[in-house]
């Protein structure tokens, strides 16, 4: 039993794209200056702690943005791109992720303690 046409129609020749279109596809995007954001990890107590700074890359027209765990982030929350770039919309809406707009802005807040700190 034969499957498909016995005498298929000859294939049409495809025209090539104009040189300017081809050149536009192969031109690298212009990049902006690198910047740094901090990476965060969950410690043995299940709390997030700031780790080392990560070098972030961006396109020239892209604004600097870092992300970090938000107020509602639990130990299952996964930090986006090692702290570089924006939060996922759902995580930001759920207060699991917070964004900031300068290099190394996603630092761990300073904890102020009143008293002797024994209750910590």
C-alpha positions in Angstrom: 0.0 0.0 0.0 1.3 3.4 -0.9 1.0 6.4 1.4 1.0 10.0 0.0 1.0 11.2 -3.5 2.7 9.1 -6.2 3.8 12.1 -8.2 4.3 15.0 -5.7 4.2 18.5 -7.1 7.7 20.1 -7.6 8.7 22.3 -4.6 8.6 26.1 -5.1 11.8 28.0 -4.7 11.8 30.3 -1.6 13.1 33.8 -2.2 15.8 35.0 0.1 15.2 38.0 2.4 16.7 41.3 1.6 20.2 41.9 2.9 19.1 44.6 5.4 16.6 42.1 7.0 19.2 39.4 7.4 21.7 41.9 8.8 19.1 43.1 11.4 18.6 39.6 12.6 22.3 38.9 13.1 23.2 42.2 14.8 23.9 41.7 18.5 21.9 43.8 21.0 23.7 46.6 22.7 24.3 46.0 26.4 24.3 48.3 29.3 26.8 48.4 32.1 26.9 45.4 34.5 25.6 45.8 38.0 25.5 43.7 41.2 22.6 42.3 43.2 22.8 40.1 46.3 21.8 36.4 46.2 19.7 35.0 49.1 19.5 31.5 50.5 17.5 29.7 53.2 19.6 28.9 56.3 19.3 25.9 58.6 16.6 27.7 60.7 14.5 28.2 57.5 15.1 31.9 57.4 16.5 33.8 54.4 19.9 35.3 54.6 21.8 37.5 52.2 24.8 35.8 50.5 27.4 37.1 48.0 26.8 39.7 45.3 26.1 38.4 41.8 27.1 40.3 38.6 24.0 41.0 36.6 23.9 41.7 32.8 21.3 43.8 31.0 20.5 45.4 27.6 21.2 49.1 27.2 17.6 50.2 27.4 16.8 47.9 30.5 16.7 49.6 33.9 18.7 48.2 36.8 16.5 46.1 39.1 17.2 43.6 41.9 14.9 41.3 43.8 14.8 39.7 47.2 12.5 37.6 49.4 9.4 39.5 50.6 7.5 39.5 53.8 5.4 36.4 52.8 8.3 34.3 51.3 8.5 30.9 53.0 11.4 28.4 52.8 10.0 27.0 49.5 10.3 30.4 47.8 12.8 30.3 44.9 14.7 33.6 44.4 14.7 34.7 40.7 18.0 34.9 38.8 20.2 35.0 41.9 18.7 38.4 42.8 19.1 40.0 39.4 16.1 41.6 37.6 12.4 41.8 38.5 10.2 39.5 40.6 7.7 37.2 39.0 4.3 39.1 38.9 2.5 36.4 41.0 5.3 36.5 43.7 5.3 40.3 43.8 1.5 40.4 44.2 1.6 37.8 46.9 4.4 39.7 48.8 6.8 36.9 48.4 9.2 39.0 46.4 10.3 42.7 46.6 12.1 44.7 43.9 14.5 47.7 44.1 16.0 49.8 41.4 19.7 50.5 42.2 22.8 48.3 42.2 23.2 46.2 45.4 19.9 47.5 46.8 18.6 44.1 47.9 20.6 44.0 51.1 19.5 42.4 54.3 17.9 45.0 56.6 19.7 45.9 59.8 18.1 44.3 62.9 17.7 46.8 65.7 17.6 45.2 69.2 16.4 46.8 72.3 17.5 45.3 75.6 20.2 42.6 75.9 19.0 40.5 72.9 18.5 37.3 74.9 14.9 36.9 73.7 16.1 36.5 70.0 
